[in-house]
Amino acid sequence: MAFLSDTLARVKPSPTIAVTNKARELKEAGRDVIGLGAGEPDFDTPDNIKAAAIAAINSGKTKYTAVDGIPELKKAICAKFERENGLKYSPSQITVGSGGKQVLYNALVATLNPGDEVIIPAPYWVSYPDMVLLAGGTPVFVTGPMETGYKITAEQLEAAITPKTKWFIFNSPSNPSGAGYSHDELKALTDVLMRHPQVWIMSDDMYEHLVFGDFKFVTPAQVEPGLYDRTLTCNGVSKAYAMTGWRIGYAGGPEALIKAIGKVQSQSTSNPCSVSQCAAVEALNGPQDYIRDSRVAFERRRDLVVKALNECPGINCPTPEGAFYVYPSIAGCIGKTSAGGAVIADDEAFASALLEETGVAVVFGSAFGLSPNFRVSYATSDAQLTEACARIKTFCEGLK
Ligand SMILES: Cc1ncc(COP(=O)(O)O)c(C=O)c1O
């Protein structure tokens, strides 16, 4: 009898975490490594949020809480949804988990039966397909190529829907491409979804606040109120307030689904950290300067990286609408040999040779379901980004 489950055999460990670990190992071995793999802001959590956490500890908020969130946090989340997204939810329609990742996972576990299909636009966040597989469902991929700004069209979505489709996972701005859907682009997708009442929408709005220029963020239940009753609107404080380690994510949706998510959580982790919940209340209700300041910094870095990467022979880097990632194509590098003698057969070989020969760590595109590309997280200092791009340029110039 096998000890490990058949389900586990279907999933793979996170390649983004693997790249981060490899970069750390090389650093510890004394190599000069610049990590562009991690998906977290390099800024510190704002002081007012830290102070709220310290006050929570000092006032004894250190016990178990309600499984899916304290009332003050649910209230703050309702206010946030109304203020920023025009969505009205009552506290009984809100669930809070240990990160957005747990909320998404619990929702899939709570709803998927074997054979249920989940439509995932590619390139996708690495965890979606594996979470679907762990929950017993079947991922169905729809590719948004570089030519359409890494976005899928209404026709593609329509063609992917079957009677077995249970969820459509929507992520804008996207990890890994940074692509953001405009109101009209999203409306074209929600029009399709209106014709298929069996399909539920899981909107992952984690990068909502990181949008640049004139781009305006929108979420499905806001663009098409007709979908409100079958949409789970997911968000969190990790990226918006530089709180990745605090582990607070949340969602608003129909009460029955929210209850089901809470049931899964009640038998696995119980409540998210009590202190972190108090910090999240301050994040959502307190001053919002951090959001504005980080957006300015990230937009500057996006422009720096896009310009520098487009100066590298063989690389084509479109300008994304948001998040803190770019997803350049390396079609022009495939089949060449690096100065160190590595054959660039695919994007994994590119990323591996780049790390070995220059010390720059990026994540290869096949991890995100669209090749040949790589993902750069520009959540690091301007100086590090400038140096990393210079090394990538030298590497590309050395390809023969
Ligand atoms: C698209 C996307 N969704 C969700 C998450 C999960 O974030 P957290 O669990 O920290 O809330 C991430 C984190 O990288 C992400 O990139």
The ligand as an SDF file (V2000), in Angstrom:
LIG
                    3D

 16 16  0  0  0  0  0  0  0  0999 V2000
   -2.7030   35.9860   -7.6960 C   0  0  0  0  0  0  0  0  0  0  0  0
   -2.4990   35.6900   -6.2550 C   0  0  0  0  0  0  0  0  0  0  0  0
   -3.5540   35.3250   -5.5200 N   0  0  0  0  0  0  0  0  0  0  0  0
   -3.4410   35.0420   -4.2170 C   0  0  0  0  0  0  0  0  0  0  0  0
   -2.2300   35.1130   -3.5750 C   0  0  0  0  0  0  0  0  0  0  0  0
   -2.1820   34.7470   -2.1290 C   0  0  0  0  0  0  0  0  0  0  0  0
   -1.8180   35.7500   -1.2900 O   0  0  0  0  0  0  0  0  0  0  0  0
   -1.9280   35.5970    0.2900 P   0  0  0  0  0  0  0  0  0  0  0  0
   -2.1870   34.1560    0.5890 O   0  0  0  0  0  0  0  0  0  0  0  0
   -0.6540   36.0860    0.8320 O   0  0  0  0  0  0  0  0  0  0  0  0
   -3.1100   36.4380    0.7000 O   0  0  0  0  0  0  0  0  0  0  0  0
   -1.0890   35.4730   -4.3080 C   0  0  0  0  0  0  0  0  0  0  0  0
    0.2360   35.4990   -3.6700 C   0  0  0  0  0  0  0  0  0  0  0  0
    1.2680   35.4360   -4.2800 O   0  0  0  0  0  0  0  0  0  0  0  0
   -1.2290   35.7850   -5.6750 C   0  0  0  0  0  0  0  0  0  0  0  0
   -0.1800   36.1480   -6.4140 O   0  0  0  0  0  0  0  0  0  0  0  0
  1  2  1  0
  2  3  1  0
  2 15  2  0
  3  4  2  0
  4  5  1  0
  5  6  1  0
  5 12  2  0
  6  7  1  0
  7  8  1  0
  8  9  2  0
  8 10  1  0
  8 11  1  0
 12 13  1  0
 12 15  1  0
 13 14  2  0
 15 16  1  0
M  END
$$$$
